[in-house]
């Protein structure tokens, strides 16, 4: 099965989800905040290779973003603009 991390900190916040290689499965937007931004890095810091950036819609509803991509160095999530409640699932 997948491991997970629930991130509920006020923005901006940087969370190192995993160090080393793995697979990012999904990011679930549990409690959406309009215009909130989630940036995903293949690194153990908020820099380096960017996997992607997701901006929550202006009329938000709970949703999940499927990635199913490999990362080599680590998985770091940066939340910005608004406080968020997201769950990151990964291997």
N, C-alpha and C positions, 0 to 999 in steps of 0.2 A: 504494500500500500504506500501511499504518499505521506510524507511528513507535512506539517503545516505550522505556520506562525500567524497569529492574529495581531494586527497592528492597530492600536486605537489611540495613539498619541496625538496631541495637537500638532498642527503643521507650523513650521516645517520640521520634519524629523527624518533622520537617516537610520535605517535598521539593517544591520548585516544579518541576513537570513541564514546563509551558509557559507563556509569557506571551502575552497576546493571545487572540483567538478561536480556536475549534477544535471538535472533536467527540471526546468520550470514548467509546471503543468498549467495551473490557472491562478488568476487573481480574482477573488470574489469581492465585489463591492457590496458589503453587508448593509451599511447605512450611508447611502449616497449623500454627498454634499455638492451642490451645483458648482461647476467650474473647478472642482478639486483636481489636482494633477498627481499622477503616480508615475515616477520615472524608475526604470529598472536597469541596473548595471551588471555586467559580467565582471565583477571585481569585489574586493572586500572593503571598498570605499566608494564614495559618491563621485566617481570619476572613471575614466577609461572607456572601455567598449560599452556603448549603450545598446541594450536589447530592445528597448522601446519606451514610449511615453504614452500614457492613457489619460485623457481628460474626460471627467464625468460630464454628462450632458446637462444642459440648463434645466431640463425637466427630468430630474433623475428618478430612477427606480432601481431596486436591487438588481444586480446583474453579475455575470462572470465573464472574464476575458480569457479565452483559451490560447495558450502559447505553444506548449509541447515543443520547447526548444532546449538544446543543450547549452550549458555554460561551462567554461573551463577554469576560471580563477576563483569564482565565488558568486554569490547572489546578494546584491544590496538593493534595497527599496528606499526611495526618497519620496515622501509625501509633501505636497506644498499647496498653498493657497487656502485650504480649509481643513479643519479637523476631519478625520476619516476613520471608518471602521472597515478594514479590509482583511481578508484571509488569503495568504499565499500558500499554495500547495506545490510541493516539489519532491524530488528524489535526490 
